[in-house]
Amino acid sequence: VTALVGLAHALPKLYAEPGQYGVGSTVVTVPRSGVGFFQGTIYYPTASGLGGRCTDVATCYLQSMATSQEANLASGQFPLVTFGLNTFISGQEVYGSTMRHIASHGFIVVATNSRYIQPAAEAVEMVDMINWLEKQGSQRDSRFYGKLNLAAGVGTLGYSQGGAASLDAAALLGDRCAACISQHAQPSMSARQIKCPVFLHSGDNDSLTGIMRAMIWPAAPTPKIFAVMRNAHHLTPVPPSPWDPWSLAWLKLYQQGDMGAGQYLWGSVPGSLRALSSPVGTMSYVLFDPDAVWSPPYTQFGINPAVASQPFSASAENTVQIEAAEESTAEY
C-alpha cells in the first residue's frame, strides 16, 4: 500500500516538533462498562526521555515500542485525551507516534488495546479509560495522583473506525468533552449529540470524504472545521501523520488555552488553514462554522474561559515550512 505521508504544512515549530517533555507509557487493566475488563495503554509526559515526533513508518513503530515503561510523570497537571484507533487494521503501537507527539506537549493520552471491535464499542472503552484514570487521579497510591487537569475537559481523537469512535466518545462525554478530532472517519450517528468543538480531517482522494461532508458535518451542532487535504487518501494519517501538528493545535487551543493555535485554525495569518486552502495550497478546501475569522473575544469559537490564555501574535520567525517526502511505501 502506498501511503502519502508528507505534504507541505506551515505551522509554528512548536506544533510539529516534539514538545518539552519526554514520554513514558504504561499498560493498564480497566473495568469495562457492563461486564469484564480490557487492557489499554497510557502515554504521559515525563521529565526526561525520548521525545515525540518521528520521520517514517519504521522509526515511528520502533520509537513507540521503545517508549520508557513505568517512568515517573513530569511535575504539573495535564489534560486528558482519549485516542480511537482502527482496531481492525493495527494495534495502538502503530498509532503510538501520534499519541507520543501529543503527550510530549503536556497531555496524558489513553487508548484501548482491544482489537476487532466496532466504533460504538470502542467509544465505550475510550470513555471507560477516562473514567478509570480520573479515579486514579484521586488515589494516593497511583502514579497519576494529582496529575490530572480535569478543569481542561477531555479531548477525543481518532482515525478511520477510530474517527467514528472519537465522535461517539465525544457524545458520551457530553459536557466533559473539550475538543473532538475525527480523521478520515467512518459514519457516526452520534455527531448531533456532541457538545464540544469538532475538527474533521480527510482527503480529496478518500472515498469517506463525501460521507463525512454529507452526514457528520451538518450534524455536529458545535463550532467545527472540516479540512480536506489535497491529494490525500485514506492511509495518509498512517504515521508519521501530516495531521499531527493540526490535531495538536486543536487540543492546545481548547484544552491548554493556546490562543496562538486559534490564529492558524480559525484565523487568516500566513500558514493558516484559510491560507492553505488556496487553489495551489495544501488543502483542497476547508469549511468553517462559524465562518467568521478569528478575532477577540473568541467566544463564538467555543473557547472555555477557564483555560483561555493571552492572544498570540503570529510572526515570520515563529513559522516554519515543514517539508516531508512525498510518498512512502509500507505494508499493513
C-alpha positions in Angstrom: 0.0 0.0 0.0 1.4 3.3 -1.0 0.7 5.9 1.7 1.1 9.6 1.1 2.7 10.7 4.4 4.2 14.1 3.6 2.7 17.4 2.3 3.9 20.9 2.9 2.5 22.5 6.0 3.0 25.9 7.5 2.6 26.0 11.3 4.8 27.3 14.1 7.6 24.9 15.1 6.1 24.1 18.4 3.2 22.1 16.8 5.3 20.0 14.5 8.3 19.3 16.7 8.5 17.2 19.9 7.4 19.1 23.0 9.3 19.9 26.1 8.6 16.6 27.8 9.9 13.1 27.4 7.2 10.4 27.0 6.5 7.3 29.1 3.8 4.7 28.8 2.1 2.1 30.9 -0.3 -0.8 30.1 -3.3 -0.9 32.5 -6.3 -3.2 33.1 -9.6 -1.3 33.2 -13.1 -2.4 34.1 -15.4 -2.4 31.1 -18.8 -0.9 31.4 -21.3 -3.7 31.9 -19.0 -6.6 32.5 -15.4 -7.8 32.3 -12.1 -6.0 31.8 -9.9 -4.8 29.0 -6.3 -3.5 28.6 -5.3 -0.1 27.5 -2.1 1.9 27.1 -1.5 5.4 28.6 1.1 7.8 27.2 2.2 10.5 29.5 4.7 13.4 29.9 8.0 12.6 31.8 10.8 14.9 32.9 13.3 13.3 30.6 13.5 10.6 28.0 12.7 10.1 24.3 10.6 12.9 22.7 7.6 12.8 20.5 7.9 13.0 16.7 9.4 10.6 14.2 10.1 10.7 10.5 9.0 7.5 8.8 6.7 4.5 9.5 9.6 2.2 10.6 11.1 4.7 13.1 7.6 5.6 14.3 6.9 2.0 15.2 10.3 1.4 16.8 10.1 4.6 18.8 6.7 3.6 20.1 8.0 0.2 21.1 11.0 1.8 22.8 8.9 4.2 24.9 10.0 4.2 28.5 7.8 1.9 30.6 6.7 2.9 34.1 8.7 6.1 34.2 7.6 8.8 36.6 5.3 11.6 35.4 6.7 15.1 35.0 5.7 17.7 37.6 2.4 19.5 37.0 -1.1 18.6 35.9 -2.0 17.6 32.4 -5.3 17.5 30.3 -6.6 14.1 29.2 -7.0 12.9 25.6 -8.6 9.6 24.5 -7.5 8.1 21.2 -9.6 5.9 18.9 -7.6 3.6 16.6 -8.6 1.4 13.7 -8.8 -1.9 15.7 -9.4 -4.0 12.5 -6.1 -3.0 10.9 -3.4 -2.5 13.6 -2.9 -2.0 17.3 -2.1 1.1 19.2 1.6 0.6 18.8 1.3 1.8 15.1 -0.5 5.0 16.1 1.8 5.5 19.1 3.7 8.2 17.3 0.6 10.5 17.2 -0.1 9.8 20.9 3.6 10.2 21.8 3.7 13.6 20.0 0.7 14.9 21.9 2.0 13.6 25.2 5.3 15.3 24.7 3.4 18.6 24.7 1.9 18.1 28.1 -1.1 15.8 27.6 -2.0 12.3 29.1 -3.2 10.2 26.2 -5.1 6.9 26.5 -6.1 4.2 24.0 -7.7 0.8 24.3 -5.6 -2.3 23.3 -8.8 -4.2 22.2 -8.9 -5.5 18.7 -11.7 -6.1 16.2 -14.4 -4.1 17.9 -17.0 -1.8 16.4 -16.7 2.0 16.8 -19.5 2.3 19.3 -17.9 -0.4 21.5 -14.5 1.3 21.1 -16.0 4.6 22.2 -17.3 3.0 25.4 -13.8 1.7 26.2 -12.3 5.1 25.4 -14.7 6.7 28.0 -14.1 3.8 30.4 -10.4 4.5 30.3 -11.0 8.2 31.0 -13.3 7.4 34.0 -10.8 4.9 35.4 -8.0 7.4 35.0 -9.9 10.2 36.7 -10.4 7.9 39.7 -6.7 7.1 39.7 -6.0 10.8 39.9 -7.6 10.9 43.4 -5.9 7.8 44.8 -2.7 8.5 46.7 -1.1 5.2 45.7 -1.5 5.9 42.0 1.2 7.3 39.7 -1.5 9.6 38.4 -2.4 11.1 41.8 -2.8 14.8 41.5 -1.6 14.8 37.9 -4.8 15.3 36.0 -6.1 18.7 34.9 -9.8 17.9 34.9 -10.8 21.5 34.5 -9.5 21.4 30.9 -12.0 18.8 30.0 -11.3 15.7 27.8 -10.1 15.7 24.2 -11.1 12.9 21.8 -9.1 12.0 18.6 -9.4 9.1 16.2 -8.7 7.8 12.7 -11.0 5.8 10.3 -13.0 3.4 12.5 -11.5 5.3 15.4 -12.6 8.5 13.9 -16.2 7.4 14.3 -15.3 6.2 17.8 -13.9 9.6 18.6 -17.2 11.2 17.6 -19.2 8.6 19.6 -16.9 9.1 22.7 -17.3 12.9 22.5 -21.1 12.4 22.5 -20.8 10.0 25.5 -18.7 12.5 27.4 -21.2 15.3 27.0 -20.2 18.5 28.8 -16.9 16.8 29.8 -15.6 16.9 26.2 -13.4 19.9 25.4 -12.4 19.1 21.9 -13.1 16.4 19.3 -11.0 15.4 16.3 -12.1 12.9 13.7 -9.8 11.8 10.8 -10.9 10.1 7.6 -13.9 8.8 9.6 -16.4 6.1 9.1 -20.0 7.2 9.6 -21.2 8.1 13.1 -24.8 8.7 14.1 -23.7 10.5 17.3 -22.4 13.7 15.9 -25.6 15.7 16.7 -25.2 14.9 20.4 -21.6 16.4 20.7 -21.2 19.4 22.9 -17.6 20.4 22.1 -15.8 21.9 19.1 -15.2 19.4 16.3 -12.3 19.2 13.8 -12.8 16.9 10.8 -9.9 15.8 8.7 -10.0 14.0 5.3 -8.5 14.0 1.8 -9.8 14.6 -1.6 -8.8 11.1 -2.7 -10.6 9.4 0.3 -14.0 7.9 -0.5 -15.2 8.7 3.0 -14.8 12.4 2.5 -18.2 12.7 0.8 -19.9 10.7 3.6 -18.3 12.9 6.2 -19.5 16.0 4.5 -23.0 14.7 4.0 -23.5 13.0 7.4 -21.1 14.3 10.0 -20.5 17.9 9.0 -24.1 19.1 9.0 -25.0 17.1 12.1 -22.4 18.5 14.6 -24.1 21.4 16.3 -20.9 23.0 17.8 -18.1 25.2 16.3 -16.4 23.0 13.7 -13.9 22.9 10.9 -13.7 20.4 8.0 -10.2 20.4 6.4 -9.7 18.3 3.2 -6.1 17.8 2.3 -5.1 17.9 -1.4 -4.0 14.5 -2.9 -4.5 12.8 0.5 -6.2 9.4 0.7 -7.4 7.1 3.5 -3.9 6.0 4.6 -2.5 9.5 4.8 -2.8 9.5 8.6 -0.7 6.4 8.9 2.4 7.6 10.9 4.1 9.9 10.6 0.8 11.7 10.1 0.8 15.1 8.4 -2.3 15.8 10.5 -0.4 15.6 13.8 0.5 19.3 14.1 -3.0 20.3 13.3 -4.5 17.9 15.8 -2.1 19.1 18.5 -3.0 22.7 17.7 -6.7 21.9 18.2 -6.1 20.3 21.5 -3.8 23.0 22.7 -6.4 25.7 21.8 -9.3 24.1 23.6 -7.5 22.3 26.5 -4.5 24.4 27.1 -5.9 27.8 26.1 -3.3 28.4 23.4 -4.7 31.3 21.5 -1.9 31.2 19.0 -3.4 27.9 17.7 -6.6 29.8 17.0 -4.8 32.1 14.6 -3.8 29.1 12.4 -7.1 27.1 12.8 -9.7 29.8 12.6 -7.7 32.9 11.5 -6.1 34.1 8.3 -2.4 34.5 9.1 0.1 33.1 6.7 0.2 29.3 7.1 -3.4 29.1 8.5 -6.0 26.7 7.2 -7.6 29.5 5.3 -4.3 30.5 3.7 -3.5 26.9 2.7 -6.9 26.4 1.1 -5.9 28.5 -1.9 -6.0 26.9 -5.4 -2.4 25.8 -5.1 -2.3 25.3 -1.3 -2.0 22.1 0.8 -5.7 22.0 1.5 -8.2 21.2 -1.3 -10.9 23.0 0.7 -11.7 24.0 4.3 -15.2 24.5 5.7 -15.7 26.7 8.8 -18.7 27.0 11.1 -18.8 29.8 12.3 -17.2 31.2 9.1 -16.1 34.4 10.9 -12.3 35.0 11.0 -10.6 34.5 14.4 -10.8 37.7 16.5 -11.4 38.7 20.1 -13.3 37.8 22.3 -13.2 34.3 20.7 -16.4 33.2 22.4 -18.1 32.2 19.1 -15.4 29.6 18.6 -16.3 27.6 21.6 -13.4 28.7 23.9 -13.6 27.7 27.6 -12.8 30.9 29.6 -11.3 28.6 32.3 -8.4 27.6 30.1 -8.0 30.6 27.8 -4.6 32.3 27.8 -3.4 35.5 26.3 -3.6 36.0 22.5 -0.6 35.1 20.4 1.0 37.3 17.8 1.9 35.4 14.7 5.3 36.4 13.3 7.5 35.1 10.5 10.2 33.8 12.9 7.6 31.6 14.6 6.6 29.9 11.4 8.4 27.2 9.5 7.7 25.3 6.4 7.6 21.7 7.2 8.6 19.6 4.3 8.4 15.8 4.1 8.9 13.2 1.5 6.1 13.0 -1.0 5.5 9.3 -0.8 6.4 6.3 1.4 5.6 2.7 0.9 4.6 0.4 3.8 2.8 -2.9 4.3 -0.1 -3.2 6.7 
